[in-house]
Amino acid sequence: MPSVSLSLKPLVCASLLALTLAACSTAPAAPSLDPVPPPARRPDAKTQLEYGNPPPPPPGRY
């Protein structure tokens, strides 16, 4: 029976070492923000009935 505990000791030590290294690793970098906003959604029929037709979109920037 002592041979079983002797063979588990290196396995336990290796597992603890791996967990320690994993806990100390750096977090992944956050993804960069997309500078382009999503396209505007068209108003649905109910919104058009309640508020009327929306004004036309502004002209392009360029």
C-alpha positions in Angstrom: 0.0 0.0 0.0 2.8 2.5 0.6 3.9 2.2 -3.0 0.5 3.7 -4.1 0.9 6.8 -2.0 4.5 7.2 -3.3 3.4 7.1 -6.9 0.6 9.7 -6.3 2.9 12.2 -4.7 4.6 13.3 -7.9 1.3 13.5 -9.7 -0.2 15.7 -6.9 2.8 17.9 -6.9 2.7 18.3 -10.7 -1.0 19.1 -10.6 -0.5 21.8 -7.9 2.4 23.3 -9.9 0.2 23.4 -13.0 -2.6 25.0 -11.2 -0.3 27.6 -9.7 1.1 28.5 -13.1 -2.3 28.7 -14.6 -3.5 31.0 -11.8 -0.6 33.4 -12.3 -0.8 33.6 -16.1 -1.9 36.9 -17.6 -5.5 37.4 -18.9 -6.0 37.6 -22.6 -6.1 41.0 -24.2 -9.5 42.6 -24.6 -10.7 42.9 -28.2 -10.4 46.3 -29.8 -13.6 48.3 -30.1 -15.1 48.6 -33.5 -15.1 52.4 -34.4 -18.0 52.0 -36.9 -21.4 52.1 -35.3 -24.0 49.6 -36.5 -26.5 50.7 -39.1 -29.6 52.4 -37.9 -32.7 50.2 -37.8 -35.7 51.1 -39.8 -38.8 52.0 -37.8 -41.4 49.3 -37.8 -45.1 49.8 -38.9 -46.3 50.4 -35.3 -43.7 53.1 -34.7 -44.6 54.8 -38.0 -48.3 54.8 -37.1 -47.6 56.2 -33.6 -45.0 58.9 -34.5 -45.3 59.4 -38.2 -42.6 58.9 -40.8 -39.1 59.6 -39.5 -37.2 62.5 -41.0 -34.8 61.6 -43.8 -31.3 60.6 -42.7 -28.7 63.4 -42.7 -26.5 63.6 -45.8 -23.2 61.7 -45.9 -20.1 63.2 -44.2 -18.0 63.1 -47.3 
